[in-house]
Amino acid sequence: MSKKDARKQKSAKKAASKVAAARSFDTLCIQGGYEPQFGEPRVLPIVQSTTYKYDDIDHVNRIMTLQAFGHKYSRTSNPTVAGFENRMNALEGGTAAVATSSGQAANLLAILTIVKAGDHILATSQLYGGTFTLLHAVLNNFGIETDFFDPDASRAEIEKRVRPNTKLIFGETIGNPGLSILDFGKIAAIAQKHGIPFIVDNSLATPWLCKPFEHGANIVTYSATKYIDGHATSVGGVVIDGGNFDWTNGKFPNFTSPDPTYNDIVYTKAFPKTAFLIKARAQILRDFGGCLSPMNAFLFAIGLETLHLRMPRHGENALALARFLAQHKKVAWVNYPGLDATGSKRIKKYFRHANGSGILTFGIKGDLDAVRRFVKALKVAALVVHLADARTGVLHPASSTHAQMTEEQLRAAGISPDMIRVSVGLEDIGDLIADFDQALD
Ligand SMILES: *Cc1c(COP(=O)(O)O)cnc(C)c1O
């Protein structure tokens, strides 16, 4: 690319992002991140190609050494995947995004871009089961230690656990499956005071409900498999850079010292606003793999086109089902973010809509056999491990997703042995209530 072309491309990008910034959330769900020019496909096309063609070796050299942007190989970028990444970035209000092969890969990528052996992580105890085992067991084996804290502990209590080698704080907007909403203000204040980035997994809330960057998060991750897809078709993830963290504060030499694998580039110098994201893509994604396929990126982009229509209905259905269950004589307890005082307060403070998303949990009176019989009797809802589908699904976490935890770890994660998790879908609420009613009987 000539200097003139690069300038042109830069100013076109600037103009596009200005337009994007001026558009509403709902329009960005549908058109964000992909703006076809005259004669180009209206729908984000599937570019099923690993490879890209060039005219001269100097251009390839500039791409390979991060002096010019361009697709080189679909492990590190692809036009369809870029369309999805840009749409997510626009919805979240970040500076750049990178898609991954799964939500697990997204959290791993975000974490490994920052830490190395000998570093320490602080994470809330209310985490998705896979994230818990990743931090607790697998990364621990690589010399990266994680301390788990009760997200509702006092600020002083949490702060006591910050060590000189603590490199990040990790939490989920809506803890899975305890369903507590993160106290963003408290955690962000701790992260800021100690100069460490605050990573938020926003999978269950989506940017329709919550934009963590507006509440002090520095990096946002997703399992796109959930509400972003919304139809249970594809596994994938995404990491978004808020561009709001100072990596030059002395704690992150891996950002401020030369990377010999890229001609000694210094990420914070070369990319002041997107140092994290460029390092994630150019270094960790390049070497660990875990990239998203173009086909799945296409399906996620289609999923996003109805995010703003699906999320209100998921929340309405979940609230109605939660209220029905709460008054049922065979139900011991119900948990849904909008039902208790703390949840309601945090929804008001941190969420963009008065809506608690589509996940609820409850317990039925009786033993494990009662749970067994209830699940078997459901006809509209089905027993599935997945959540955030258009179809309603139920799961018994203690015997499935969180089966690897000890009783104490289960308690810390907010999981009781009788807990049934419901991912409330988009079906008619009358049909759903009738189904739960007959199964409880
Ligand atoms: C499902 C989930 C993950 C893992 O995502 P996969 O796409 O299944 O790898 C991570 N975090 C949360 C909150 C999830 O719900």
The ligand as a Gaussian input file, in Angstrom:
#p B3LYP/6-31G(d) Opt

LIG

0 1
 C      -20.578000     -20.307000      27.924000
 C      -19.767000     -19.334000      28.630000
 C      -18.386000     -19.279000      28.447000
 C      -17.641000     -20.247000      27.566000
 O      -18.009000     -20.043000      26.227000
 P      -17.933000     -21.185000      25.101000
 O      -18.353000     -20.441000      23.882000
 O      -18.852000     -22.276000      25.499000
 O      -16.520000     -21.628000      25.047000
 C      -17.672000     -18.299000      29.120000
 N      -18.301000     -17.438000      29.952000
 C      -19.630000     -17.460000      30.144000
 C      -20.258000     -16.473000      31.061000
 C      -20.416000     -18.403000      29.499000
 O      -21.737000     -18.429000      29.709000

